[in-house]
Structures are given as C-alpha cells and as structure tokens.
Amino acid sequence: MIREQLGDDAIIVSTQKGESGGVRVTAALDMVDELDDPVMDHRHGPVAADLTDILTEALERHNVPGRLTDRLLRTANSLHAADPVLALAGALDAHFHFATLSDTDFRRPVMLIGPPGAGKTVAVAKLATRAVLARRPVSVITTDVIKAGGVEQLQALTAVLKLRLLTAETPADLKRLCAGRTDRLQLIDTAGINPYDRDDVAALKAMIDAVGAEPMLVLPAGCDPGEAAEIADSLKSLSITRLMATRLDMARRLGFMLVAAEVGGLRFSYVCTSPQVAEGLAPLNPVSLARLLLPAEAGVKSSHYGDMAFG
C-alpha cells in the first residue's frame, strides 16, 4: 500500500502503534538524485565519513546530551539504513512522538504557554492563519491582559484575519468564552510565566483546568538544553502534551527541542521558521526533524531552517 501511494522509491522508516489501536507507518521517499551534491555521496555524506560519524557530529553540534545521542545512534545503526536522513528519522520516530493539531476534533481548546518572549502570540496568529486559509472555524482568546501591548499586538494580527479577539482575565471568564464552542478550533494565548514561580504556575493551571485546555509548550530556538529540560520538568503539573519551537531562523542549535520533549514526555508538533504570520509554520515529523538536525554536508541541501527542510 505504501508503494502504491508514494511510488517505488518509498521506504518505510518505522512503524508505531497508534493511540486508537491502529498502526502508524512513517515512510519517506528515497530521493537521492535530487539531494546529492556532485562531490558528495549522499548515502555516506563525505566519502571518508560513515553514518555513525555523520550522526554523532550532527547531534553533538546541536548540544544533544551524550546519553540521548547514544540511544539515538544505537537505534539508527540497528535500522541498517544507509541514508543519514532516513536513519536518523527512524531513530527519532522510535524515541519520540509527533502529533500536529487535529483538523476535526475541537473538543479541547489549545492553550499556548511558555516563558516571556517565547513567541506565543505570533504562534497563535500563525495557527489561526492556517485555520482561516483552510476555511476551518477558529476563535482566538487571550489571557495576556496585564502586559503592556499584549492585547493590542494580537488584536492587530487577528484583525487582518477578520477575527474578533476575545479577552479573559479570570478562569471564570475563560470558561464562559469557551463554553459550547466545540464546533471550532479555539486558540488561547497566555502571558509569559516564570516556570520556577509556583504562583505563576498555579495561576496558569487554574486557567487550563477551567476549560480542560490542551497545553502546548512554546520554546524559542537558542534555548539552552539544560534550561529547556528544567522548564519542561518544572511544568509537568500542567500536563503539557505538545511542543512548538519558534525562531528557528535565529538559531542553529536545536538540542533543546529533543531534551524538552524527552524530559516532559512531549510530542513534537510545529516549528516556526519565520517572523511573518502568513508563513513559516511547519508541522514536524521524523523526516523533517532529521533534515533540520543534519548539516548540508550530509547531503541535505538546506543549511538553514527554511521550508526546504520540510519538502
């Protein structure tokens, strides 16, 4: 069935039992000819390097901790895939989970949370834009009513989409706004919190619990892996389910994503690769994440974190 859908070049990276009892198959196209550099052997990276060297150097460059690097390397080598992208994708799929937002199940509002300056407001606007362009119903709510300019920034962005921005100061306000709106995607922007401040975390938890929201942690690229681990650990009481990484156009080290997802038990969801609201929101899957982590020298022609990594 996979080759019927994708063609003879399709390769099964891995299979994984789904949450609903089905089986999820991760497949990719082995498009070697399109990715090869004339002086490179794509299946082996630089001619003198082997698969382990390529993956080790890439993961170390992204400051991925040694224990996690070792686990990923063992799995990648066990897959016997000569292509570095597919080998790493298979390892990522075996150790992590990937899940974007449902296009049809709107039972739980989606609440973006994270430290100040993580890019939550722009991320909300990007998700809302994605829904509007797909002609799916969406509403946008903000609880960031204290920070100067917080409401105005998101209001300006939603106005372009012809959406009315709703504001909620208290859990009761939020509950009232979300009640009976399961026919649409509900996106909730929140004020930046100090993940180590118990009062901040408790106040955010009250907002989440008031509407049974699904929290999505937003972290900016450039975040220290150790700090990302501590943030994810400190926020475990919020039952966060997904991770979004922002500002990938501004940094070159992505180890924080792997560490936060591992410590928090989070599913990779999206990355933001541009400050522009109408572009640069990309869903993550094992292959696209592998492309982001591997350098151009491994045969992937995108040395920056733009849309080419997701094609």
Salt bridges, closest charged atoms under 4 A:
GLU19 OE2 - ARG267 NH1 3.08
ASP30 OD2 - ARG43 NH2 2.60
ASP83 OD2 - HIS42 NE2 2.72
ASP93 OD1 - ARG24 NH2 3.43
ASP103 OD1 - ARG130 NH2 3.69
ASP103 OD1 - ARG136 NH2 3.28
ASP105 OD2 - ARG107 NH2 2.71
ASP144 OD2 - LYS147 NZ 3.44
ASP173 OD1 - ARG176 NH2 3.96
ASP183 OD1 - ARG184 NE 3.39
ASP209 OD2 - LYS205 NZ 2.80
GLU214 OE2 - ARG242 NE 2.57
GLU214 OE2 - ARG267 NH2 3.62
ASP233 OD1 - LYS236 NZ 3.53
GLU262 OE1 - ARG67 NH1 3.02
GLU262 OE2 - ARG71 NH2 2.15
